[in-house]
Structure formats: C-alpha cells, structure tokens
Amino acid sequence: MDFLNTCRTLVDTELDRRIASQSASEQLQEAMRYSVLGGGKRIRPALTLAAATALGQSIDVALVPACAIELVHAYSLVHDDLPAMDNDELRRGRPTAHIAFNEATAILAGDALQALAFEWLADAPGIEAPARLTMIKELARASGHGGMVGGQSIDLESVGKNLSLAQLETMHRHKTGALIEASVRIGALTASGVSERSLTALTGYAKALGLAFQVQDDLLDIEGDTDIIGKPQGSDAARSKPTYPALLGLAGARKHLAALLDSALESLQDFGPEADPLRAMADYVVARTH
C-alpha cells in the first residue's frame, strides 16, 4: 500500500531523528530505540496522517502527533510482553525488550516512551495551543485506565473465561480500539476548525476499524505463520485467551470482520477522494498477513 509505505518512511525517519540522545542512561536510550525502531507497520500514525489528509491538513503538521501516538503504542507492546503480562519472548521477529535487555530496563523504557509521547504532543509545531491541549487529553484518555490500560486489565482478568460477544467487544474497544480511535481523532484535530460532523464520522470509522483490527489479529493467531506475523502462532489459544474465532468460529469471525469493514467505510460516505487513504487503510487492516 503506497500511502502506508510513505507514512512508514516519514514516521521512521522522524522517530529516529527525535529519539537520538535524550536519555541520561545509555542503556535506557538503547532500549527505547530498540523498542520503537525495530520494525512495525506504523498503522496508528498512518491513520493520524490519513485523517489529517482527509480534512486538508498537511502531513508535515500531523507528523509529530502521529509519532507521539506510535511512542504510546511501542510502550504498550514493551509492557504487554513482560513476564507479568503476556510473557512473550518474540515481537516483530526479534527478542522482546525484556529478553534483549532485562526486565527492569524494559519497564523503564516503556515508562520513558509514554512520558516522551506527551512531551512531543505538548510541543508539536504548527498547531495552536488549544488544539495541542485537546490532543493531550485525547491520548491520555485513550491510553489510560479508561482506555488501553483498562482493556489490558480486562484481558488479563478474562483468561480462561467464556465471554459474550458484547463483553469481548467491550474489552477490545478499550485494549485495541481506544488508541486507534485516538489516532484518527488526533489526526482530525490537527486540522483547524474541524467540524463536529466530520469528527463524529471519523470517530465512527475508527471505532469499527479498531474492532476489525482485533478480529484480524485473532484470525492471524490461528491461521498466520510465526515467521510472518513476528510472534508465536497460536499464542492466544495456548493461554486460553478469549478471542473472536473461539466465540464465533472461524467463519463467524470472518463474517463479523466483513461487517465491521462495511461499517468503517460507510462512515466515510460523505467524504470525497481526500479520504481515500483512510479507505485504503481499512482495506489493508482486514487483509494484512501480519
């Protein structure tokens, strides 16, 4: 996908430039760079840039907020992989941070990345202070106890339990969906004077896409190849974690995925070609192989 590839290059370059030598600890700095720059599809920052593009904003203006969101995502992966959480040893085809360094350094790297994200948002160039403040609030809400962290807590509490579809979607709207929703909303907020109608439509798109992302993740855990998905295939099933295929079956999960894609695209019906990157991102999310 051309747009995603372009965004990945821009984001990787900016991340590399900005995480240069800001830490008091050389080992911590190395662990932060390892965790952020070790690959990744950059879907969340690409969504930020696509939402900005849909509203006529320059990608250059939206780039720092997009990178801030990727820092939060990277921190969440470092912490998710820890022995006390998912206890994973492989991420993006490489040893996880606590394996490559040590557990304490991984925890501190995650802490540092989260703090750095808000510093970058607070100083984002080309965006008025009120908009930056709103973005900080959006990201804090999405990443905290009412969003991603809350969803991760529900996930840990749900191991070995049978959840209803409503319960499963509540968990994933928080754990996965909240940061995807924030990615789109923050991209929209970079555009001066964004209308409430446009923001509501983009939020509806993001809500559907966030769930679609998780359904595809669950399918890849069963059908994907470890060498391609970058983590052990079947790891969710091995931990008895509640998933869409476990609840709906493979065919049911695929049908649900298609319905979520339709819902995401329908939310963009009032947008013209300027929203094509968002449409392409939705198609990519449900068709990806890793």
Secondary structure, 3 states (H helix, E strand, C coil): CHHHHHHHHHHHHHHHHHCCCCCCCHHHHHHHHHHHHCCCCCHHHHHHHHHHHHCCCCHHHHHHHHHHHHHHHHHHHHHHCCCCCCCCCEECCEECHHHHCCHHHHHHHHHHHHHHHHHHHHCCCCCCHHHHHHHHHHHHHHHCCCCHHHHHHHHHHCCCCCCCHHHHHHHHHHHHHHHHHHHHHHHHHCCCCCCHHHHHHHHHHHHHHHHHHHHHHHHHHHHCCHHHHCCCCCHHHHCCCCCHHHHHHHHHHHHHHHHHHHHHHHCCCCCCHHHHHHHHHHHHHHHCCC
